[in-house]
Amino acid sequence: MLRRLAFRPDWQIAITLTATLRVFYTAIAAAFLPFLHPDPALIHSNALTDNLPAPYGLHYALLGIWERFDTLWYLRIAARGYDLPAGVIFYPLYPAAVRVTSWLMPAMAAALLVSTVAAFFSFWGLLRLAGELSADELSEVGRLRMLLLFCAWPTSFVLFAGYADSLTLALVLWAVVFGREARWEAATVCGLLAGSARPTGVVVFIPLAVMAVRSRQARSLVVALTPLGLLGYWCWLRWSGRPSVVEAYRLYQGMTMAPPWRGVAEAVRLIVTGHDALLAIKLGLVILFAVISLRRGVRIEVRIEDKAFVLAVVLQMLMYTGRPLLGTARYLLMVYPAFLVCGGYAERWNGRQLTFYVTALGFLNLAWMWAFLSWSLVL
């Protein structure tokens, strides 16, 4: 069955996986519901939890159960705008998309729909990038295996939750796809929008700039506009008298912007003195993804612009102290070159090996999802 799917057009593979995972995660969340008994103290330690829907009934099982953590902020911004200063850390593109879509359906349904459609474009974009590799590097079966590993990655369920991750990832991937095709205007629009979805999105300017310089085309200069998505939002915050994103992180999240080496130093200190095993795993994953993407001599040679993107994303993750490497597992979903390289390894596996790795990662993904729905783990 997987072999037959592997030879279908990219968009068909993407839509098949998207529909399957949307139904799967919706069913799993509903099945978890009778067994979720989160501590009220955990719930009320998070912001915006005073008016949560009652945890029973079909509507809650399908929609209300997804109202967790950042989703609450996105829904509030979609409904009321930036009426609370702590909300400025949530960039405007995703709540704007939710607001428009909610003209047709309830806000939570709109949030899930936006994320699901964005997940489809993320899968399609990842397959398009993998398709640029030669058959010796990655065959059709290898591309599908790569995508399966990506879909099973722990925290990948967040691509179907009320978060901006899938929207940001889709825009980044398609910006790179369009850049490789020298469609500079389309690449710039995607990159500009990515910067207004999440701060990581603006980093796509780096591979676009590398490709533009290499092309030596005057038309490619338009990619210089890519950072305006993020800069425009920051300027609007300043013009409207709201706190900056950096200040809001410091005041409301306890996170201070710092050079990457200070972030690494604090993480190592907490691992050694506080015996923080989870933080050690996060730091190890960051190092692993960087090594996989940047080392030479692997089956798939990562392009220079992709290496520059990986380095920028990793450095960005290390630039905060106070709560170092918060959200690392889901932020690593943005490091698409590492998954392309993993696809090269996966192509050599037999069926049992593939099943083992996908099952193991999928189990961890569901365990993370359980913790998320139980209010016990901030992504």
Phi and psi in degrees as a GROMACS rama.xvg file:
@    title "Ramachandran Plot"
@    xaxis  label "Phi"
@    yaxis  label "Psi"
@TYPE xy
-64.2576  -37.1378  LEU-2
-64.6222  -40.3171  ARG-3
-64.4592  -40.8671  ARG-4
-65.2555  -35.0172  LEU-5
-61.2793  -27.5594  ALA-6
-96.6004  7.15078  PHE-7
-81.9239  163.551  ARG-8
-57.5338  151.748  PRO-9
-55.2152  -42.8611  ASP-10
-66.9387  -31.106  TRP-11
-71.0517  -40.2687  GLN-12
-60.7638  -45.3145  ILE-13
-62.763  -44.1392  ALA-14
-70.993  -32.2913  ILE-15
-64.9894  -47.1582  THR-16
-67.1447  -38.5526  LEU-17
-62.5021  -48.96  THR-18
-63.3675  -41.7504  ALA-19
-62.5611  -46.0034  THR-20
-71.896  -33.7587  LEU-21
-62.295  -45.9873  ARG-22
-65.8255  -41.6821  VAL-23
-62.3657  -50.7457  PHE-24
-67.1855  -35.5393  TYR-25
-63.6677  -43.5422  THR-26
-67.5027  -41.4196  ALA-27
-64.9242  -43.5519  ILE-28
-60.8934  -42.8071  ALA-29
-65.5901  -37.8327  ALA-30
-69.3218  -32.056  ALA-31
-68.3031  -28.4408  PHE-32
-50.6197  -47.579  LEU-33
-64.3276  -17.4513  PRO-34
-105.075  -1.63195  PHE-35
-87.9347  118.845  LEU-36
-133.327  68.0762  HIS-37
-65.6331  146.795  PRO-38
-67.1236  125.863  ASP-39
-54.9439  -30.8481  PRO-40
-64.7085  -36.4972  ALA-41
-66.4296  -41.2981  LEU-42
-63.5067  -49.5479  ILE-43
-80.1438  -4.99035  HIS-44
-77.6463  -13.2311  SER-45
-95.0352  154.352  ASN-46
-75.4255  158.305  ALA-47
62.9213  33.6121  LEU-48
-108.025  11.3072  THR-49
-72.2555  -27.548  ASP-50
-122.665  42.9839  ASN-51
-70.9014  149.921  LEU-52
-66.4845  152.272  PRO-53
-64.1174  135.339  ALA-54
-80.1642  57.6465  PRO-55
-156.846  162.383  TYR-56
94.1164  162.985  GLY-57
-65.3183  -39.831  LEU-58
-60.7236  -42.2488  HIS-59
-67.6045  -42.2683  TYR-60
-61.3684  -34.5526  ALA-61
-89.6259  -33.1355  LEU-62
-124.662  -53.1664  LEU-63
-59.6701  -29.9085  GLY-64
-64.894  -18.4007  ILE-65
-87.4501  -3.69016  TRP-66
-80.9402  87.7057  GLU-67
-136.919  144.138  ARG-68
46.2565  -120.713  PHE-69
-60.5952  -28.1869  ASP-70
-57.7679  -38.2561  THR-71
-60.9765  -37.8568  LEU-72
-68.4195  -44.2025  TRP-73
-62.2194  -39.9022  TYR-74
-65.8738  -39.6592  LEU-75
-67.1784  -42.5727  ARG-76
-64.8699  -38.8318  ILE-77
-61.7543  -33.9108  ALA-78
-88.7473  -38.3429  ALA-79
-122.63  -5.25018  ARG-80
78.6919  -165.124  GLY-81
-88.1205  68.8749  TYR-82
-85.3793  -12.0197  ASP-83
-118.996  132.538  LEU-84
-61.2309  -29.6037  PRO-85
-66.9378  -17.765  ALA-86
-76.4277  -9.88777  GLY-87
-68.1711  -15.3918  VAL-88
-74.2909  -9.84332  ILE-89
-100.35  111.032  PHE-90
-69.6835  158.51  TYR-91
-83.0178  -18.6145  PRO-92
-63.8771  -46.968  LEU-93
-64.178  -50.0681  TYR-94
-62.3935  -29.9939  PRO-95
-65.5381  -41.6949  ALA-96
-64.85  -38.6975  ALA-97
-64.9424  -42.1132  VAL-98
-61.2654  -44.7394  ARG-99
-64.2544  -45.4866  VAL-100
-67.3438  -29.8083  THR-101
-72.0438  -5.30011  SER-102
-65.1031  -21.646  TRP-103
-107.397  -12.7745  LEU-104
-160.908  169.466  MET-105
-57.7963  151.646  PRO-106
-59.4785  -42.2791  ALA-107
-66.1177  -39.7669  MET-108
-62.3969  -39.3216  ALA-109
-63.0055  -42.3965  ALA-110
-61.5454  -43.8543  ALA-111
-67.6679  -36.3118  LEU-112
-65.7341  -45.4487  LEU-113
-59.1866  -44.8482  VAL-114
-65.0392  -40.1116  SER-115
-66.841  -44.8655  THR-116
-61.5667  -41.046  VAL-117
-65.5005  -36.4034  ALA-118
-61.0694  -40.7797  ALA-119
-57.7891  -47.8799  PHE-120
-68.4568  -29.5285  PHE-121
-64.7073  -47.6176  SER-122
-62.3638  -42.9089  PHE-123
-63.8944  -45.2474  TRP-124
-62.7363  -39.8767  GLY-125
-64.4688  -40.3838  LEU-126
-65.7852  -36.7721  LEU-127
-63.402  -42.9348  ARG-128
-65.7523  -40.5029  LEU-129
-65.9508  -31.9158  ALA-130
-67.5683  -18.5387  GLY-131
-76.5361  -14.0344  GLU-132
-77.5434  154.495  LEU-133
-72.3652  162.093  SER-134
-63.4897  -27.7722  ALA-135
-69.8513  -29.8201  ASP-136
-82.2755  -47.0769  GLU-137
-153.084  115.853  LEU-138
-83.8891  -179.613  SER-139
-60.4329  -41.4386  GLU-140
-66.1165  -39.4384  VAL-141
-63.4813  -38.2014  GLY-142
-62.7234  -42.8527  ARG-143
-65.9438  -40.1003  LEU-144
-63.0056  -40.2241  ARG-145
-58.5357  -44.1456  MET-146
-67.9615  -35.4297  LEU-147
-64.2626  -40.8991  LEU-148
-63.2405  -40.8104  LEU-149
-61.9508  -44.6511  PHE-150
-68.189  -26.4988  CYS-151
-88.9966  -10.4533  ALA-152
-54.3876  134.433  TRP-153
-53.2858  132.51  PRO-154
81.2338  0.709196  THR-155
-65.6812  -16.7271  SER-156
-59.4533  -22.6285  PHE-157
-65.1128  -20.1515  VAL-158
-63.7322  -19.9604  LEU-159
-110.262  7.70608  PHE-160
-97.4447  -178.081  ALA-161
-83.448  54.9109  GLY-162
-122.042  163.579  TYR-163
-89.6329  3.65008  ALA-164
-64.0462  -46.2728  ASP-165
-66.9202  -35.4736  SER-166
-65.5328  -44.8548  LEU-167
-63.311  -46.1442  THR-168
-61.6285  -43.8258  LEU-169
-59.3104  -44.4863  ALA-170
-66.3945  -39.403  LEU-171
-63.8972  -47.8437  VAL-172
-62.5821  -42.8399  LEU-173
-74.7214  -26.4407  TRP-174
-62.3975  -42.2811  ALA-175
-68.0681  -43.3024  VAL-176
-57.6214  -49.798  VAL-177
-65.5923  -35.7537  PHE-178
-62.6369  -40.1415  GLY-179
-67.9878  -25.3663  ARG-180
-91.8543  5.966  GLU-181
60.3384  28.7233  ALA-182
-95.2491  76.3101  ARG-183
-66.7979  -36.8455  TRP-184
-65.4542  -45.5933  GLU-185
-64.268  -39.7946  ALA-186
-61.8511  -40.7968  ALA-187
-66.5457  -41.9261  THR-188
-61.0348  -45.6245  VAL-189
-62.9456  -43.6849  CYS-190
-65.5043  -40.1292  GLY-191
-62.3497  -44.836  LEU-192
-66.522  -36.8505  LEU-193
-60.4042  -37.9443  ALA-194
-69.0238  -20.246  GLY-195
-95.5129  1.81674  SER-196
-98.8486  -44.3601  ALA-197
-154.805  153.809  ARG-198
-60.8142  -29.7146  PRO-199
-63.4411  -26.9476  THR-200
-60.9168  -32.12  GLY-201
-67.941  -19.4004  VAL-202
-64.7504  -19.2551  VAL-203
-64.4849  -14.8876  VAL-204
-57.8692  -32.8936  PHE-205
-65.4405  -54.6853  ILE-206
-63.9531  -33.5413  PRO-207
-64.0907  -40.2129  LEU-208
-65.5747  -41.2528  ALA-209
-62.0976  -45.2337  VAL-210
-65.9949  -37.1726  MET-211
-65.2461  -44.4921  ALA-212
-62.017  -41.9751  VAL-213
-66.7043  -31.4821  ARG-214
-72.3616  -29.3261  SER-215
57.9262  31.3197  ARG-216
-101.779  133.341  GLN-217
-61.7775  -33.5043  ALA-218
-60.9911  -27.1509  ARG-219
-70.0428  -13.1656  SER-220
-62.9204  -17.903  LEU-221
-62.847  -21.9379  VAL-222
-65.1349  -15.2031  VAL-223
-63.2595  -16.5742  ALA-224
-81.1276  -9.49507  LEU-225
-53.1292  -44.173  THR-226
-67.655  -7.22652  PRO-227
-65.8599  -21.2778  LEU-228
-62.7024  -51.1928  GLY-229
-70.1657  -46.072  LEU-230
-64.7632  -35.1469  LEU-231
-63.5464  -40.2507  GLY-232
-65.7456  -44.0641  TYR-233
-61.4651  -41.1563  TRP-234
-65.4182  -38.0122  CYS-235
-64.3684  -39.6543  TRP-236
-60.0964  -44.2462  LEU-237
-66.9276  -43.7221  ARG-238
-63.8197  -35.7409  TRP-239
-86.342  0.236883  SER-240
80.0882  13.8724  GLY-241
-87.4091  159.621  ARG-242
-66.7635  154.724  PRO-243
-71.5061  163.768  SER-244
-62.004  -42.5739  VAL-245
-61.7974  -42.993  VAL-246
-67.0198  -38.7622  GLU-247
-65.3803  -39.6504  ALA-248
-60.0665  -41.4306  TYR-249
-68.0773  -42.7196  ARG-250
-76.9412  -40.1429  LEU-251
-110.322  -15.8374  TYR-252
-115.134  -8.59109  GLN-253
69.0439  27.4325  GLY-254
-119.941  129.403  MET-255
-114.047  133.391  THR-256
-69.9747  135.35  MET-257
-152.594  164.744  ALA-258
-59.9796  150.037  PRO-259
-55.8326  -36.1339  PRO-260
-65.6785  -28.6605  TRP-261
-72.4036  -36.0909  ARG-262
-62.6228  -42.6075  GLY-263
-64.2163  -43.4726  VAL-264
-61.3585  -42.1584  ALA-265
-67.0956  -39.8918  GLU-266
-61.3814  -44.9551  ALA-267
-64.038  -40.9949  VAL-268
-61.2913  -43.7816  ARG-269
-68.5371  -33.5091  LEU-270
-66.5765  -43.2017  ILE-271
-75.3733  -48.0261  VAL-272
-84.7156  -32.8899  THR-273
-100.762  -1.02303  GLY-274
50.499  45.9091  HIS-275
-84.0151  95.5197  ASP-276
-67.0691  -39.8689  ALA-277
-63.2832  -41.1116  LEU-278
-65.1139  -36.7604  LEU-279
-62.9546  -41.038  ALA-280
-63.5754  -42.7747  ILE-281
-61.4217  -46.0212  LYS-282
-64.1997  -39.3548  LEU-283
-62.8157  -39.5447  GLY-284
-65.2336  -40.8334  LEU-285
-60.7212  -45.5812  VAL-286
-63.7097  -43.3563  ILE-287
-60.7923  -46.7519  LEU-288
-64.5979  -37.5594  PHE-289
-65.7051  -43.3894  ALA-290
-65.4759  -45.5626  VAL-291
-58.3137  -40.7597  ILE-292
-80.8694  -30.8062  SER-293
-100.663  -20.9539  LEU-294
-72.6012  153.172  ARG-295
-99.246  162.949  ARG-296
86.1428  9.59691  GLY-297
-86.421  170.333  VAL-298
-59.1814  -40.439  ARG-299
-108.6  119.274  ILE-300
-83.4396  114.78  GLU-301
-74.8869  132.826  VAL-302
-67.4142  157.511  ARG-303
-61.927  -37.7039  ILE-304
-68.7957  -32.2384  GLU-305
-72.1488  -36.9735  ASP-306
-63.1631  -40.6396  LYS-307
-64.0794  -37.4798  ALA-308
-64.3525  -46.3371  PHE-309
-58.9124  -47.0272  VAL-310
-60.4741  -41.7033  LEU-311
-66.1534  -42.1179  ALA-312
-64.0895  -43.8601  VAL-313
-62.9656  -45.2547  VAL-314
-62.7867  -38.2001  LEU-315
-63.2376  -39.2676  GLN-316
-65.1886  -25.3439  MET-317
-93.2744  3.58684  LEU-318
-92.7369  18.8345  MET-319
-131.312  139.322  TYR-320
-113.87  166.024  THR-321
105.04  -51.6941  GLY-322
-138.65  69.8311  ARG-323
-61.9698  141.243  PRO-324
59.425  29.371  LEU-325
-63.9703  129.443  LEU-326
77.0508  17.4001  GLY-327
-57.198  -45.9401  THR-328
-58.4528  -41.5366  ALA-329
-81.2177  -28.6898  ARG-330
-67.4276  -27.2906  TYR-331
-68.8178  -16.5662  LEU-332
-59.4402  -23.9501  LEU-333
-73.3564  -18.6308  MET-334
-83.6176  70.2785  VAL-335
-61.1985  -32.583  TYR-336
-59.8634  -33.3139  PRO-337
-64.6844  -37.6326  ALA-338
-71.3907  -33.6542  PHE-339
-62.889  -42.0788  LEU-340
-64.8027  -42.3746  VAL-341
-61.1547  -32.4528  CYS-342
-62.5343  -34.7737  GLY-343
-64.4261  -40.3043  GLY-344
-67.3323  -42.7171  TYR-345
-63.6553  -27.4  ALA-346
-64.0206  -26.0518  GLU-347
-85.4461  -11.1665  ARG-348
-74.4746  153.237  TRP-349
-84.6767  178.017  ASN-350
-60.8015  -38.167  GLY-351
-67.5978  -40.2192  ARG-352
-64.6046  -44.3234  GLN-353
-60.3041  -45.3114  LEU-354
-60.5146  -41.82  THR-355
-61.7427  -49.8197  PHE-356
-67.701  -43.0006  TYR-357
-65.0342  -40.5203  VAL-358
-66.347  -42.9189  THR-359
-63.6828  -46.9786  ALA-360
-65.0775  -40.0941  LEU-361
-63.4463  -37.4773  GLY-362
-63.6429  -43.9397  PHE-363
-63.8413  -36.9004  LEU-364
-61.4655  -45.2318  ASN-365
-68.2155  -34.9854  LEU-366
-63.7961  -39.5621  ALA-367
-66.6571  -39.014  TRP-368
-64.4523  -40.8655  MET-369
-58.9168  -46.5774  TRP-370
-63.8243  -37.769  ALA-371
-64.1101  -48.2875  PHE-372
-69.126  -22.4958  LEU-373
-85.6375  2.29962  SER-374
67.273  14.9574  TRP-375
-100.605  -0.512505  SER-376
-146.46  121.426  LEU-377
-85.1069  126.289  VAL-378
